[in-house]
Amino acid sequence: MALSFIKRVFTFGKPAEEQAPEAERPDEIAAVEAGQPEPRPHDEDLPVSPVDPVAATEIETAGGPSADDVAENVELSESETEEEETLPILPDAEDASDTGVAPLSLLEAEAEAGQASEVPAADLSTSAENGSREVPALPKGFSTALPEPEPVAAAPAPRLTWFQRLRAGLARTSSQLTGQITALFTKRKLDEDTLEELEDLLIQADLGVETAMRITGALSSERYGKDVTGEDVSRIMAGEITKVLSPVAKPLQLDLNHKPHVILVVGVNGTGKTTTIGKLAAKLSGAGLKVMLAAGDTFRAAAIEQLKIWADRTGSEFIGTKLGADAAGLAYDAYEQARANKSDVLIIDTAGRLQNRTELMAELEKIVRVLGKLDPDAPHTVLQTLDATTGQNAMNQVEIFRNVAGVSGLIMTKLDGTARGGILVAIAAKHKLPVYFIGVGEGIDDLEPFEAQDFAKAIAGLTH
Ligand SMILES: Nc1nc2c(ncn2[C@@H]2O[C@H](COP(=O)(O)OP(=O)(O)OP(=O)(O)O)[C@@H](O)[C@H]2O)c(=O)[nH]1
C-alpha cells in the first residue's frame, strides 16, 4: 500500500492554505485524515478520486442527464409512445367520425372489426418503422391483438447533490421550525415577548438552551424593535449554529504509524453501529486501505452475520467468534490477526445494551484494557454512534459512553426523516466532541463527512 497514495486520498479537497508544507509536516504521511473532503462532495464538477466508492458511483452518473434533459426525454418518450399506440388503430375510427357517419349497427361493427384484423402486412411494417414490432400477416380466420409497443426505459433520476440530500433528510426538522418561526413573526415586531417565544421554539426543536440564547441574542442585537421575517431569523439562526458546530466538524484522523489503527465503535443497540462500520469500511477499502472488521457484538447472532455481510460487500477481512464468547478475547485475537496481516485499519463492533449498564461498562472497559496491552495507544479512536431520532436521549448516551469507553468522536445516524436533527447542535455545544460523519440513510454511500455550515443551513431551511 503506497502511503503517498493514501495521503492523496485522505487529504483530498483540503484547501491548499490548510495543508502545511512538506517540511512542516514530518508526520504527514502517518497522520492521514479520513473524511472531510473539501471541495464538498456536492460540488459535482470537481475532480473526484476514482478510488472513492461513493465518488465512483458519482462518476458513473456524472455524465448523465441534467434535470432538464431528463424532463425533455420523458416528454419525448411519452409523445413517442402515444404515436406508437395510436398509429395502427386510429385511421378507421377517425375516418368514421370525420365524415360524420352515423354509428354502425352491431353487425356492421363486427364486419369492420374483422377487416381491421386483416390489415395487410405492409401496413403493419409501416408501424414497425415507427418503432412497433412487426406482426406477420395472418391467414383468414385468425386475429391477433396488435403488439404492445416496447416499454420505454424510464430515464434515471438525476443524482442529488449531498447538500440536497442533507436538506431533504432534515426537511422535517427545518420545516417544523421555520413554519413556527414564520407564524410567530407574522405582523409582529421583535420585542421581549416574541424573543421569549422564539427561545422556547428553539429549545423545543432540541437545539439546546445555550444555542437558543445565542440565536435570540444575535437577533435581538440586530433587529430589536423592528419588523422581522422568517427569512431574517433563518439566516441569523444558520450563522449562530455554524459558530457552534464549526469547532466540532473535524476529520477522523487515522494514524497509520499504527498497523492497525484501531477504531472501537460503541453506542446503544440500534443506533447504527454495524451499518456505520460497513459504510466506513467501504470508504476506507475503496481508498485502497486494508481493513479488518471484528464482530465484537457477541450477544447477537444477527449482528455477527450483518457485519460479515458488510465485510464481504466492502472487500474487508472479517473476524468473528461464537455467540456469547468473550468480546475482549475477540478484540485481542482481532488485533493480533490484523497486525499479522498488516491491516491498516481494524474496526471493532461492540454490543450496546444500556439496560444492562454494569455488564456493558465492564465489557467495554475490558476491551479497552486488553487493546491497551497490545498497543498502549489503542484503541486509537473510540467512535460513538448516535441515533438522531432519539433526541434528548442521545445527549445522555454521550455522557455514559464517554465515561465508560473514553469516546473520542461521534457519528450521528438517521438524520434522514427525523424532526429532531437539532439535537446534534445541543450535543456539540455541551460535549464539544468531534463529529466526524453523519448518516442520512441505510445505503453504503449514505454517510458523509460532517460539515458545519451545510448542516446549519439545512436545519434553518436555507437553500443556499
Ligand atoms: N434511515 C436510516 N437508517 C439507518 C441509518 N444508519 C443505520 N440505519 C438502520 O438502523 C438499523 C439499526 O442499525 P444497526 O447498524 O444494526 O445498529 P447497531 O447499533 O449495530 O445495532 P445492534 O447490532 O442491535 O447493537 C438498521 O435497520 C439500519 O439499516 C441511517 O443513517 N439512516
Ligand as a Chemical Component Dictionary entry (heavy atoms), coordinates in Angstrom:
data_LIG
# 
_chem_comp.id                   LIG 
_chem_comp.type                 NON-POLYMER 
_chem_comp.pdbx_formal_charge   0 
_chem_comp.three_letter_code    LIG 
# 
loop_
_chem_comp_atom.comp_id 
_chem_comp_atom.atom_id 
_chem_comp_atom.alt_atom_id 
_chem_comp_atom.type_symbol 
_chem_comp_atom.charge 
_chem_comp_atom.model_Cartn_x 
_chem_comp_atom.model_Cartn_y 
_chem_comp_atom.model_Cartn_z 
_chem_comp_atom.pdbx_ordinal 
LIG N1  N1  N 0 -32.707 5.703  7.936  1  
LIG C1  C1  C 0 -31.504 5.342  8.404  2  
LIG N2  N2  N 0 -31.358 4.121  8.935  3  
LIG C2  C2  C 0 -30.142 3.786  9.409  4  
LIG C3  C3  C 0 -29.035 4.666  9.370  5  
LIG N3  N3  N 0 -27.980 4.025  9.937  6  
LIG C4  C4  C 0 -28.421 2.801  10.303 7  
LIG N4  N4  N 0 -29.718 2.646  9.994  8  
LIG C5  C5  C 0 -30.595 1.499  10.248 9  
LIG O1  O1  O 0 -30.789 1.340  11.641 10 
LIG C6  C6  C 0 -30.970 -0.014 11.972 11 
LIG C7  C7  C 0 -30.001 -0.404 13.092 12 
LIG O2  O2  O 0 -28.696 -0.305 12.580 13 
LIG P1  P1  P 0 -27.527 -1.262 13.083 14 
LIG O3  O3  O 0 -26.337 -0.900 12.291 15 
LIG O4  O4  O 0 -27.939 -2.689 13.101 16 
LIG O5  O5  O 0 -27.392 -0.764 14.568 17 
LIG P2  P2  P 0 -26.476 -1.332 15.712 18 
LIG O6  O6  O 0 -26.137 -0.199 16.573 19 
LIG O7  O7  O 0 -25.351 -2.122 15.155 20 
LIG O8  O8  O 0 -27.484 -2.291 16.452 21 
LIG P3  P3  P 0 -27.147 -3.592 17.354 22 
LIG O9  O9  O 0 -26.432 -4.551 16.470 23 
LIG O10 O10 O 0 -28.515 -4.068 17.749 24 
LIG O11 O11 O 0 -26.343 -3.127 18.501 25 
LIG C8  C8  C 0 -30.755 -0.798 10.692 26 
LIG O12 O12 O 0 -32.001 -1.097 10.145 27 
LIG C9  C9  C 0 -30.013 0.175  9.807  28 
LIG O13 O13 O 0 -30.230 -0.058 8.440  29 
LIG C10 C10 C 0 -29.236 5.981  8.794  30 
LIG O14 O14 O 0 -28.354 6.842  8.726  31 
LIG N5  N5  N 0 -30.493 6.254  8.330  32 
# 
loop_
_chem_comp_bond.comp_id 
_chem_comp_bond.atom_id_1 
_chem_comp_bond.atom_id_2 
_chem_comp_bond.value_order 
_chem_comp_bond.pdbx_ordinal 
LIG N1  C1  SING 1  
LIG C1  N2  DOUB 2  
LIG C1  N5  SING 3  
LIG N2  C2  SING 4  
LIG C2  C3  DOUB 5  
LIG C2  N4  SING 6  
LIG C3  N3  SING 7  
LIG C3  C10 SING 8  
LIG N3  C4  DOUB 9  
LIG C4  N4  SING 10 
LIG N4  C5  SING 11 
LIG C5  O1  SING 12 
LIG C5  C9  SING 13 
LIG O1  C6  SING 14 
LIG C6  C7  SING 15 
LIG C6  C8  SING 16 
LIG C7  O2  SING 17 
LIG O2  P1  SING 18 
LIG P1  O3  DOUB 19 
LIG P1  O4  SING 20 
LIG P1  O5  SING 21 
LIG O5  P2  SING 22 
LIG P2  O6  DOUB 23 
LIG P2  O7  SING 24 
LIG P2  O8  SING 25 
LIG O8  P3  SING 26 
LIG P3  O9  DOUB 27 
LIG P3  O10 SING 28 
LIG P3  O11 SING 29 
LIG C8  O12 SING 30 
LIG C8  C9  SING 31 
LIG C9  O13 SING 32 
LIG C10 O14 DOUB 33 
LIG C10 N5  SING 34 
# 
